[in-house]
Amino acid sequence: MGVMRILDSSGDAKVVWDVRDDEALTRAAKIFDGLVAEGEIAYERNGPQTVASRVNAFNPDADEIIWVRPLQGG
């Protein structure tokens, strides 16, 4: 089971998928691609590690993908 956590002004939305569920995988991949197109930044975390790595492609085997908005400078 994987989960995407989308952190934004409305809170923390979750998208969950199972690698054995093609429909859920397709939905999660489309959401991932849409967020990339919007300029959001994804970090992937696997296993018990607390360190997440930035990613640019959907990995159905990821334990958790965390989305954040880029910081605005100025």
CYANA upper distance limits for C-alpha pairs under 8 A (distance plus 0.5 A):
  1 MET  CA     16 VAL  CA      7.54
  1 MET  CA     17 TRP  CA      6.25
  1 MET  CA     18 ASP  CA      5.15
  1 MET  CA     19 VAL  CA      7.36
  1 MET  CA     63 ASP  CA      7.28
  2 GLY  CA     16 VAL  CA      6.22
  2 GLY  CA     17 TRP  CA      5.83
  2 GLY  CA     18 ASP  CA      6.83
  2 GLY  CA     19 VAL  CA      8.45
  2 GLY  CA     60 PRO  CA      7.60
  2 GLY  CA     61 ASP  CA      7.47
  2 GLY  CA     62 ALA  CA      6.42
  2 GLY  CA     63 ASP  CA      5.16
  2 GLY  CA     64 GLU  CA      6.18
  2 GLY  CA     65 ILE  CA      8.45
  3 VAL  CA     14 LYS  CA      7.03
  3 VAL  CA     15 VAL  CA      6.03
  3 VAL  CA     16 VAL  CA      4.89
  3 VAL  CA     17 TRP  CA      6.89
  3 VAL  CA     62 ALA  CA      8.44
  3 VAL  CA     63 ASP  CA      6.92
  3 VAL  CA     64 GLU  CA      5.41
  3 VAL  CA     65 ILE  CA      6.81
  4 MET  CA     14 LYS  CA      6.05
  4 MET  CA     15 VAL  CA      5.50
  4 MET  CA     16 VAL  CA      6.92
  4 MET  CA     64 GLU  CA      6.20
  4 MET  CA     65 ILE  CA      5.04
  4 MET  CA     66 ILE  CA      6.25
  4 MET  CA     67 TRP  CA      7.86
  5 ARG  CA     12 ASP  CA      6.66
  5 ARG  CA     13 ALA  CA      6.19
  5 ARG  CA     14 LYS  CA      5.25
  5 ARG  CA     15 VAL  CA      7.17
  5 ARG  CA     64 GLU  CA      7.93
  5 ARG  CA     65 ILE  CA      6.72
  5 ARG  CA     66 ILE  CA      5.36
  5 ARG  CA     67 TRP  CA      6.57
  6 ILE  CA     11 GLY  CA      8.41
  6 ILE  CA     12 ASP  CA      5.99
  6 ILE  CA     13 ALA  CA      5.55
  6 ILE  CA     14 LYS  CA      6.80
  6 ILE  CA     66 ILE  CA      6.67
  6 ILE  CA     67 TRP  CA      5.28
  6 ILE  CA     68 VAL  CA      7.33
  7 LEU  CA     11 GLY  CA      6.31
  7 LEU  CA     12 ASP  CA      5.21
  7 LEU  CA     13 ALA  CA      7.17
  7 LEU  CA     66 ILE  CA      7.95
  7 LEU  CA     67 TRP  CA      6.30
  7 LEU  CA     68 VAL  CA      6.07
  7 LEU  CA     69 ARG  CA      8.15
  8 ASP  CA     12 ASP  CA      7.14
  8 ASP  CA     68 VAL  CA      7.45
  8 ASP  CA     69 ARG  CA      7.53
 15 VAL  CA     28 ALA  CA      7.23
 16 VAL  CA     24 ALA  CA      8.07
 16 VAL  CA     28 ALA  CA      8.01
 17 TRP  CA     21 ASP  CA      7.64
 17 TRP  CA     24 ALA  CA      5.64
 17 TRP  CA     25 LEU  CA      6.41
 17 TRP  CA     28 ALA  CA      7.34
 18 ASP  CA     24 ALA  CA      7.20
 18 ASP  CA     25 LEU  CA      7.47
 19 VAL  CA     25 LEU  CA      7.07
 19 VAL  CA     60 PRO  CA      6.77
 19 VAL  CA     61 ASP  CA      7.58
 21 ASP  CA     25 LEU  CA      6.76
 22 ASP  CA     26 THR  CA      6.60
 23 GLU  CA     27 ARG  CA      6.71
 24 ALA  CA     28 ALA  CA      6.61
 25 LEU  CA     29 ALA  CA      6.53
 25 LEU  CA     60 PRO  CA      7.41
 26 THR  CA     30 LYS  CA      6.68
 27 ARG  CA     31 ILE  CA      6.78
 28 ALA  CA     32 PHE  CA      6.59
 29 ALA  CA     33 ASP  CA      6.64
 29 ALA  CA     58 PHE  CA      6.42
 30 LYS  CA     34 GLY  CA      6.58
 31 ILE  CA     35 LEU  CA      6.71
 32 PHE  CA     36 VAL  CA      6.78
 32 PHE  CA     57 ALA  CA      8.26
 32 PHE  CA     58 PHE  CA      6.78
 33 ASP  CA     37 ALA  CA      6.71
 33 ASP  CA     57 ALA  CA      8.27
 33 ASP  CA     58 PHE  CA      8.17
 34 GLY  CA     38 GLU  CA      6.84
 35 LEU  CA     39 GLY  CA      6.98
 35 LEU  CA     40 GLU  CA      5.92
 35 LEU  CA     41 ILE  CA      8.39
 36 VAL  CA     40 GLU  CA      5.90
 36 VAL  CA     41 ILE  CA      7.36
 36 VAL  CA     42 ALA  CA      8.41
 36 VAL  CA     56 ASN  CA      7.80
 39 GLY  CA     69 ARG  CA      8.11
 39 GLY  CA     70 PRO  CA      7.97
 40 GLU  CA     67 TRP  CA      7.10
 40 GLU  CA     68 VAL  CA      6.53
 40 GLU  CA     69 ARG  CA      5.56
 40 GLU  CA     70 PRO  CA      6.83
 41 ILE  CA     54 ARG  CA      7.94
 41 ILE  CA     55 VAL  CA      8.40
 41 ILE  CA     56 ASN  CA      8.47
 41 ILE  CA     67 TRP  CA      6.09
 41 ILE  CA     68 VAL  CA      5.86
 41 ILE  CA     69 ARG  CA      6.63
 41 ILE  CA     70 PRO  CA      7.01
 42 ALA  CA     54 ARG  CA      6.25
 42 ALA  CA     55 VAL  CA      6.13
 42 ALA  CA     56 ASN  CA      7.31
 42 ALA  CA     65 ILE  CA      6.87
 42 ALA  CA     66 ILE  CA      6.09
 42 ALA  CA     67 TRP  CA      5.09
 42 ALA  CA     68 VAL  CA      7.08
 43 TYR  CA     52 ALA  CA      6.08
 43 TYR  CA     53 SER  CA      5.64
 43 TYR  CA     54 ARG  CA      4.72
 43 TYR  CA     55 VAL  CA      6.12
 43 TYR  CA     65 ILE  CA      6.02
 43 TYR  CA     66 ILE  CA      5.62
 43 TYR  CA     67 TRP  CA      6.96
 44 GLU  CA     52 ALA  CA      5.70
 44 GLU  CA     53 SER  CA      5.78
 44 GLU  CA     54 ARG  CA      6.74
 44 GLU  CA     55 VAL  CA      6.90
 44 GLU  CA     62 ALA  CA      7.09
 44 GLU  CA     63 ASP  CA      8.13
 44 GLU  CA     64 GLU  CA      6.30
 44 GLU  CA     65 ILE  CA      4.99
 44 GLU  CA     66 ILE  CA      6.86
 45 ARG  CA     49 GLN  CA      7.50
 45 ARG  CA     50 THR  CA      7.78
 45 ARG  CA     51 VAL  CA      7.20
 45 ARG  CA     52 ALA  CA      5.12
 45 ARG  CA     53 SER  CA      7.20
 45 ARG  CA     62 ALA  CA      7.26
 45 ARG  CA     63 ASP  CA      6.65
 45 ARG  CA     64 GLU  CA      5.70
 45 ARG  CA     65 ILE  CA      6.81
 45 ARG  CA     66 ILE  CA      8.41
 46 ASN  CA     52 ALA  CA      8.27
 46 ASN  CA     62 ALA  CA      6.40
 46 ASN  CA     63 ASP  CA      5.42
 46 ASN  CA     64 GLU  CA      6.99
 47 GLY  CA     63 ASP  CA      7.18
